[in-house]
Amino acid sequence: MGIDTTCIHGGYQAGNGEPRCLPIYLSTTFHYDTTDAVANLFDHPEQGHMYSRITNPTCAAVEEKIAALEGGAAAMLTSSGQMASFLTVANLCKAGDHCVVSSAIYGGTINLFTTTLPKFGITTTFVSPRATKEEIAAAIRPETKLVFGEVVANPALAVLDLETFASAAHEAGLPLVVDNTFPTPVLCRPIEWGADIVVHSTTKYMDGHAIIVGGVIVDSGKFDWAASGRFPDFTEPDESYHGTIYTRDYGKIAFIMKARMQLMRDFGVNPPATNAFILNETLETLALRMRRHTSTAQKVAEYLEARPEVDSVNFPGLKSNSYHELANKYLPDGPCGVISFVVGDGKGSKGGSRDRAAAVLDHLKLVSQEVHVADSQTCALHPATSTHRQLTDEQLLAAGIYPGMIRLSCGLEDPKDILSDLEQAFAALA
């Protein structure tokens, strides 16, 4: 099926006389007639449902749909995008292990790698999203367990060179983990470019309506955990699950089954079935919405580039953008609907003016100022004082965040109305 069709029909197909729409299975547990049936589920949890913290039929259908959209072997929904990232790292690392991470990623994920994970004994080396294969390889250590980046960084909009990062990771026997939240599989399928694990904040475009918080992990099924030699937890018996050997017992879906049987079991960060139902409904229009978001963003970015109050516009769809070539390669249908731009101070100072950026934001009427992005309604934010507020000035610059930067997420309104609102907000600076 094409991706438009998969958005609608993936994961759940009604049988004869069954509900046309995916049912909501509001049940914590499931009935079986024999002890053997229950015991078999503990040996083969992928073959049924025993407890909704582990699996649920509504969630399972949406997981199957998202795995199909990404071209992966299996997926697991989580309670948030941040939890998807954390569980992915926790599934690969233990105390004493190390990660190599692109510096241009979401501020909350930077905090995860720099503040929270070190408390668990997991350290990180950051590299530029423009890093060469040799620079990535130089950051890898014997105890490194993964390479991580965002396909399109939030909000720096740096485009990751997927093939370069994948090649460096694979030569070291490591998986490449990427966050594909901004492009979604409609605009980029990272597994086709060498990514091994894909995570999303489904809160963003996959939901697209600011309704539910959620996340998902997609296992490509392509990484050879046994051949790597770096992952004994995948190739040796798991005594917490009666000696299961994940590579032997689950083959291509070893990663996602280990995450489900160990981490979802222990942390219980599963989404409710109602959230999965809502996500399934919003996924049906994902392909349509992404095309509108990106086409509007292109118009708005071109308008902003011509404004005298704007020092710079960061949108990979612009020919002037330093990531335009990579965007054409990996995101030929557009990068996403998010733009970042720097409001100047009128004196040519690098980084723009925090006060003038705030003035533009405060005068917007149609555009909502909120801590969100990738929504059906256009919204804007000042990252340096919100999503990236905890970062030092050095970390802000490394992540591509400047004092005068505004992150603008183009919604589904008439593009002319968005431009009109920006016009009157800029006029207020005069």
For each residue, the residues with C-beta under 8 A, 3 or more apart:
1: 5 6 9 10 68
2: 5 6
3: 6 7 69 185 186 287
4: 7 8 287 288
5: 1 2 8 9 10
6: 1 2 3 9 10 65 68 69
7: 3 4 10 65 69 186 283 284 285 286 287
8: 4 5 284
9: 1 5 6 12 13
10: 1 5 6 7 64 65 66 68 69
11: 22 61 62 63 64 65 66 68 280
12: 9 22 61 64 65 280
13: 9
14: 18 19 20
15: 18
16:
17:
18: 14 15
19: 14 22 23
20: 14
21: 281
22: 11 12 19 58 61 62 277 280
23: 19 57 58
24: 58 273 274 277
25: 52 56 57 58 273
26: 273 274
27: 30 52 56
28: 51 52 53
29: 50 51 52
30: 27 48 49 50 51
31:
32: 37 38 41
33: 37
34: 37 38
35: 38 39
36: 39 40
37: 32 33 34 40 41
38: 32 34 35 41 42 50
39: 35 36 42 43
40: 36 37 43 44 47
41: 32 37 38 44 45 47 48 49 50
42: 38 39 45 50 242
43: 39 40 242
44: 40 41 47 48
45: 41 42 48 50 54 55 257 260 261
46: 250 253 257
47: 40 41 44
48: 30 41 44 45 55
49: 30 41 52 54 55 56 57 60
50: 29 30 38 41 42 45 54 55
51: 28 29 30 54 55
52: 25 27 28 29 49 55 56 59 270 273
53: 28 264 265 268 270
54: 45 49 50 51 260 261 264 265 270
55: 45 48 49 50 51 52 59 60 260
56: 25 27 49 52 59 60 270 273 276
57: 23 25 49 60 61 273
58: 22 23 24 25 61 62 273 276 277 280
59: 52 55 56 62 63 77 270 271 273 276
60: 49 55 56 57 63 64
61: 11 12 22 57 58 64 65 276 280
62: 11 22 58 59 65 66 77 276 279 280 283
63: 11 59 60 66 67 74 75 76 77 216
64: 10 11 12 60 61 67 68 75
65: 6 7 10 11 12 61 62 68 69 280 283
66: 10 11 62 63 69 70 75 77 185 200 202 206 216 218 283
67: 63 64 70 72 73 74 75 218 219
68: 1 6 10 11 64 65 71 72
69: 3 6 7 10 65 66 184 185 186 283 286
70: 66 67 75 180 185 189 190 191 198 218 220
71: 68 185 189 191 192 220
72: 67 68 75 191 198 218 219 220 221
73: 67 219 220 221 222 252 253 256
74: 63 67 218 219 221 252 253 256 257
75: 63 64 66 67 70 72 216 217 218 219 256
76: 63 87 216 217 256 259 260 264
77: 59 62 63 66 202 214 215 216 270 271 276 279
78: 81 83 84 87 214 215 216 217 264 269 270 271
79: 83 213 214 215 269 270 271
80: 83 84 201 203 213 214 215 269
81: 78 84 85 179 181 199 200 201 202 203 204 214 215
82: 85 86 108 109 112 201 215
83: 78 79 80 86 87 215 267 269
84: 78 80 81 87 88 199 200 201 215 216 217
85: 81 82 88 89 109 112 179 199 215
86: 82 83 89 90 112 116
87: 76 78 83 84 90 91 217 259 263 264 267 269
88: 84 85 91 92 146 177 197 199 217 259
89: 85 86 92 93 99 112 117 122 146 148
90: 86 87 93 120 263
91: 87 88 255 258 259 262 263
92: 88 89 97 145 146 175 231
93: 89 90 97 98 99 117 122 145 146
94: 97 121 122 233
95: 120 121 122
96: 121 122 143
97: 92 93 94 121 122 123 143 144 145
98: 93 122 123 124 125 141 143 144 145
99: 89 93 113 117 122 123 124 125 144 145 146 147 148
100: 124 125 127 136 139 140 144 146 147 148 169
101: 105 113 124 125 126 127 147 148 149
102: 105 126 127 128 129 131 148 149 150 153 158 160 165
103: 110 126 127 128 129 398 399
104: 128 129 149 150 153 156 158 398 399 400
105: 101 102 109 110 148 149 150 153 154 179 399
106: 109 110 150 153 154 179 387
107: 110 111 383 387 388 389 390 391 399 401
108: 82 111 112 387
109: 82 85 105 106 112 113 150 179
110: 103 105 106 107 113 114 388 391 395 399
111: 107 108 114 115 116 390 391
112: 82 85 86 89 108 109 115 116 117
113: 99 101 109 110 116 117 124 126 148
114: 110 111 117 118 124 395
115: 111 112 118 119
116: 86 111 112 113 119 120
117: 89 93 99 112 113 114 120 122 123 124
118: 114 115 121 122 123 124
119: 115 116
120: 90 95 116 117
121: 94 95 96 97 118
122: 89 93 94 95 96 97 98 99 117 118
123: 97 98 99 117 118
124: 98 99 100 101 113 114 117 118
125: 98 99 100 101 139 141
126: 101 102 103 113 398
127: 100 101 102 103 131 135 136 139
128: 102 103 104 131 135
129: 102 103 104 149 153 156 158 159 160 161
130: 158 161
131: 102 127 128 135 136 139 164 165
132: 135 136 164
133: 136 137 164 167 168
134: 137 138
135: 127 128 131 132 138 139
136: 100 127 131 132 133 139 140 147 164 165 168 169
137: 133 134 140 168 171 172
138: 134 135
139: 100 125 127 131 135 136 144
140: 100 136 137 144 147 168 172 174
141: 98 125 144
142:
143: 96 97 98
144: 97 98 99 100 139 140 141 147 172 174
145: 92 93 97 98 99 174 230 231
146: 88 89 92 93 99 100 169 174 175 176 177 197
147: 99 100 101 136 140 144 165 168 169 174 175 176 177
148: 89 99 100 101 102 105 113 176 177 178 179
149: 101 102 104 105 129 153 160 165 176 177 178 179
150: 102 104 105 106 109 153 154 158 160 178 179 180 181 182
151: 159 160 162 178 179 180 182 183 188 190 330 331
152: 157 158 159 160 182 183 188 316 331 335 336 338
153: 102 104 105 106 129 149 150 156 157 158 159 160 182 399 400
154: 105 106 150 157 181 182 338 373 387 407
155: 338 340 373 381 383 387 400 401 405 407
156: 104 129 153 314 340 399 400 401
157: 152 153 154 314 315 316 323 335 336 338 339 340 400
158: 102 104 129 130 150 152 153 323 400
159: 129 151 152 153 316 323 326 327 330 331 335
160: 102 129 149 150 151 152 153 165 178 326
161: 129 130 164 165 326
162: 151 165 166 176 178 190 193 194 195 330
163: 166 167 193 194
164: 131 132 133 136 161 167 168
165: 102 131 136 147 149 160 161 162 168 169 176 178 194
166: 162 163 169 170 176 193 194 195 196
167: 133 163 164 170 171 194
168: 133 136 137 140 147 164 165 171 172
169: 100 136 146 147 165 166 172 174 175 176 196
170: 166 167 173 174 176 194
171: 137 167 168
172: 137 140 144 168 169
173: 170 227 228 229 230
174: 140 144 145 146 147 169 170 228 230
175: 92 146 147 169 196 197 223
176: 146 147 148 149 162 165 166 169 170 194 195 196 197
177: 88 146 147 148 149 195 196 197 198 199
178: 148 149 150 151 160 162 165 190 195 197 198 199
179: 81 85 105 106 109 148 149 150 151 198 199 200 201
180: 70 150 151 183 184 185 188 190 195 198 199 200
181: 81 150 154 184 199 200 201 204 205 374
182: 150 151 152 153 154 204 205 335 336 338 374
183: 151 152 180 186 187 188 331 335 336
184: 69 180 181 187 188 200 205 206 286 290 336
185: 3 66 69 70 71 180 188 189
186: 3 7 69 183 286 287 290 291 333
187: 183 184 290 294 331 333 334 335 336
188: 151 152 180 183 184 185 193 330 331
189: 70 71 185 192 193
190: 70 151 162 178 180 193 194 195 198
191: 70 71 72 194 195 196 198 218 220 222
192: 71 189
193: 162 163 166 188 189 190 330
194: 162 163 165 166 167 170 176 190 191
195: 162 166 176 177 178 180 190 191 198 220
196: 166 169 175 176 177 191 219 220 222 223
197: 88 146 175 176 177 178 217 218 219 220 223 255
198: 70 72 177 178 179 180 190 191 195 217 218 220
199: 81 84 85 88 177 178 179 180 181 215 216 217 218
200: 66 81 84 179 180 181 184 204 206 215 216 218
201: 80 81 82 84 179 181 204 214 215
202: 66 77 81 206 207 212 214 215 216 279
203: 80 81 206 207 212 213 214 215
204: 81 181 182 200 201 207 208 373 374 375
205: 181 182 184 208 286 289 290 293 336 337 374
206: 66 184 200 202 203 214 216 279 282 283 286
207: 202 203 204 210 211 212 214 278 279 282
208: 204 205 282 285 286 289 374 375 376
209: 282 375 376
210: 207 372 375 376 377
211: 207 278 282
212: 202 203 207 271 275 278 279
213: 79 80 203 275
214: 77 78 79 80 81 201 202 203 206 207 271 275 279
215: 77 78 79 80 81 82 83 84 85 199 200 201 202 203
216: 63 66 75 76 77 78 84 199 200 202 206
217: 75 76 78 84 87 88 197 198 199 256 259
218: 66 67 70 72 74 75 191 197 198 199 200
219: 67 72 73 74 75 196 197 252 253 255 256
220: 70 71 72 73 191 195 196 197 198 223
221: 72 73 74 252 253
222: 73 191 196 252
223: 175 196 197 220 228 255
224: 227 228
225: 228 231 234 235 246 247 254 255
226: 229 234 235 247
227: 173 224
228: 173 174 223 224 225 231
229: 173 226
230: 145 173 174
231: 92 145 225 228 234 235
232: 235 236
233: 94 236 238 246 258
234: 225 226 231 245 246 247 254 255 258
235: 225 226 231 232 245 246 247 248
236: 232 233 245
237: 243 244 245
238: 233 241 243 244 245 246 258 261 262
239: 242 243
240: 262
241: 238 244 261 262
242: 42 43 239
243: 237 238 239
244: 237 238 241 249 261
245: 234 235 236 237 238 248 249
246: 225 233 234 235 238 249 250 254 255 257 258
247: 225 226 234 235 250 251 254
248: 235 245
249: 244 245 246 254 257
250: 46 246 247 253 254 257 258
251: 247 254
252: 73 74 219 221 222
253: 46 73 74 219 221 250 256 257
254: 225 234 246 247 249 250 251 257 258
255: 91 197 219 223 225 234 246 258 259
256: 73 74 75 76 217 219 253 259 260
257: 45 46 74 246 249 250 253 254 260 261
258: 91 233 234 238 246 250 254 255 261 262 263
259: 76 87 88 91 217 255 256 262 263 264
260: 45 54 55 76 256 257 263 264 265
261: 45 54 238 241 244 257 258 264 265
262: 91 238 240 241 258 259 265 266
263: 87 90 91 258 259 260 266 267
264: 53 54 76 78 87 259 260 261 267 268 269 270
265: 53 54 260 261 262 268
266: 262 263
267: 83 87 263 264
268: 53 264 265
269: 78 79 80 83 87 264
270: 52 53 54 56 59 77 78 79 264
271: 59 77 78 79 212 214 275 276 279
272: 275 276
273: 24 25 26 52 56 57 58 59 276 277
274: 24 26 277 278
275: 212 213 214 271 272 278 279
276: 56 58 59 61 62 77 271 272 273 279 280
277: 22 24 58 273 274 280 281
278: 207 211 212 274 275 281 282
279: 62 77 202 206 207 212 214 271 275 276 282 283
280: 11 12 22 58 61 62 65 276 277 283 284
281: 21 277 278 284
282: 206 207 208 209 211 278 279 285 286
283: 7 62 65 66 69 206 279 280 286
284: 7 8 280 281
285: 7 208 282 288 289
286: 7 69 184 186 205 206 208 282 283 289 290
287: 3 4 7 186 290 291
288: 4 285 291 292
289: 205 208 285 286 292 293 376 412
290: 184 186 187 205 286 287 293 294 334 336 337
291: 186 287 288 294 295 333 334
292: 288 289 295 296 337 412
293: 205 289 290 296 297 336 337 374 410 411 412
294: 187 290 291 297 298 317 333 334 335 336 337
295: 291 292 298 299 334 415
296: 292 293 299 300 337 410 411 412 413 415 418
297: 293 294 300 301 315 317 334 335 336 337 338 339 410
298: 294 295 301 302 315 317 334
299: 295 296 302 303 415 419
300: 296 297 303 304 339 408 410 415 418 419 422
301: 297 298 304 305 313 315 317 318 339
302: 298 299 305 306 318
303: 299 300 306 307 419 422
304: 300 301 307 310 313 339 341 422
305: 301 302 310 313 318 320
306: 302 303
307: 303 304 310 426
308:
309: 343 344 356 360 426 429
310: 304 305 307 313 341 342 343 344
311: 342 343 344 352 404
312: 341 342
313: 301 304 305 310 318 339 340 341 342
314: 156 157 321 339 340 341 342 400
315: 157 297 298 301 318 321 335 339 340
316: 152 157 159 321 323 324 326 327 331 335
317: 294 297 298 301 321 324 327 334 335
318: 301 302 305 313 315 321 324
319: 324
320: 305 324
321: 314 315 316 317 318 324 327
322:
323: 157 158 159 316 326 327
324: 316 317 318 319 320 321 327 328
325: 328 329
326: 159 160 161 316 323 329 330
327: 159 316 317 321 323 324 330 331 335
328: 324 325 331 332
329: 325 326 332
330: 151 159 162 188 193 326 327
331: 151 152 159 183 187 188 316 327 328 334 335
332: 328 329
333: 186 187 291 294
334: 187 290 291 294 295 297 298 317 331
335: 152 157 159 182 183 187 294 297 315 316 317 327 331
336: 152 157 182 183 184 187 205 290 293 294 297 374
337: 205 290 292 293 294 296 297 374 409 410 411
338: 152 154 155 157 182 297 373 374 407 408 409 410
339: 157 297 300 301 304 313 314 315 407 408 409 410
340: 155 156 157 313 314 315 383 400 405 406 407 408
341: 304 310 312 313 314 405 406 408
342: 310 311 312 313 314 351 352 357 402 404 405 406
343: 309 310 311 352 353 356 357 360 404 406
344: 309 310 311 347 348 349 352 353 356 404
345: 348 349 352 353 356 404
346: 353 356
347: 344
348: 344 345
349: 344 345 352 353
350: 402
351: 342 402 403 404
352: 311 342 343 344 345 349 356 357 402 403 404 405
353: 343 344 345 346 349 356 357 403 404
354: 357 358 382 384 385 403 404
355: 358 359
356: 309 343 344 345 346 352 353 359 360 404 429
357: 342 343 352 353 354 360 361 382 403 404 405 406
358: 354 355 361 362 382
359: 355 356 362 363 428 429
360: 309 343 356 357 363 364 406 425 426 428 429
361: 357 358 364 369 380 381 382 406 425
362: 358 359 369
363: 359 360 424 425 428
364: 360 361 367 368 369 380 421 422 425
365: 421 424 425
366: 378 413 417 418 420 421
367: 364 378 379 380 408 418 421 422 425
368: 364 377 378 379 380
369: 361 362 364 379 380 381
370: 379 381
371: 381 386 387
372: 210 375 379 381 409
373: 154 155 204 338 379 381 407 409
374: 181 182 204 205 208 293 336 337 338 409
375: 204 208 209 210 372 378 379 409 411
376: 208 209 210 289 411 412
377: 210 368 411 412 413
378: 366 367 368 375 408 409 410 411 413 418 421
379: 367 368 369 370 372 373 375 408 409 411
380: 361 364 367 368 369 406 407 408 409
381: 155 361 369 370 371 372 373 386 387 406 407
382: 354 357 358 361 385 386 405 406 407
383: 107 155 340 386 387 388 401 405 407
384: 354 388 389 396 401 402 403 405
385: 354 382 389
386: 371 381 382 383 389
387: 106 107 108 154 155 371 381 383 407
388: 107 110 383 384 391 395 396 399 401
389: 107 384 385 386
390: 107 111
391: 107 110 111 388 395 396 399 401
392: 395 396
393: 396 397
394: 397 398
395: 110 114 388 391 392 398 399
396: 384 388 391 392 393 399 401 402
397: 393 394 400 401 402
398: 103 104 126 394 395
399: 103 104 105 107 110 153 156 388 391 395 396
400: 104 153 155 156 157 158 314 340 397
401: 107 155 156 383 384 388 391 396 397 405
402: 342 350 351 352 384 396 397 405
403: 351 352 353 354 357 384
404: 311 342 343 344 345 351 352 353 354 356 357
405: 155 340 341 342 352 357 382 383 384 401 402
406: 340 341 342 343 357 360 361 380 381 382
407: 154 155 338 339 340 373 380 381 382 383 387
408: 300 338 339 340 341 367 378 379 380
409: 337 338 339 372 373 374 375 378 379 380
410: 293 296 297 300 337 338 339 378 415 418
411: 293 296 337 375 376 377 378 379 418
412: 289 292 293 296 376 377
413: 296 366 377 378 417 418
414: 417 418
415: 295 296 299 300 410 418 419
416: 419 420
417: 366 413 414 420 421
418: 296 300 366 367 378 410 411 413 414 415 421 422
419: 299 300 303 415 416 422 423
420: 366 416 417 423 424
421: 364 365 366 367 378 417 418 424 425
422: 300 303 304 364 367 418 419 425 426
423: 419 420 426 427
424: 363 365 420 421 427 428
425: 360 361 363 364 365 367 421 422 428
426: 307 309 360 422 423 429
427: 423 424 430
428: 359 360 363 424 425
429: 309 356 359 360 426
430: 427
